[in-house]
Amino acid sequence: MKKWAGLVTLLLILFLFTGVDAEAQCAICTKTASQLGEKPAKALNGAIIYLMSAPLLIIAFVGWRWWKNQPKEEQQ
């Protein structure tokens, strides 16, 4: 089990430090960003991704706590 935790932690760290350009805009945000210019459009993308991360982290934490609190099944 510790092996998996270490692997997941390593992958999470690598994912966080990997610079990947992400496009996280709906049609309305894309139109607005195209009118703003390049720098504000990149800032808008970053803000959308930042705001998206909070609910996903909460869901991940709740799922992890639920998984940890499940009773262990005994193998026979």
Secondary structure as UniProt FT lines:
FT   HELIX           2..16
FT   HELIX           27..36
FT   HELIX           38..68
//
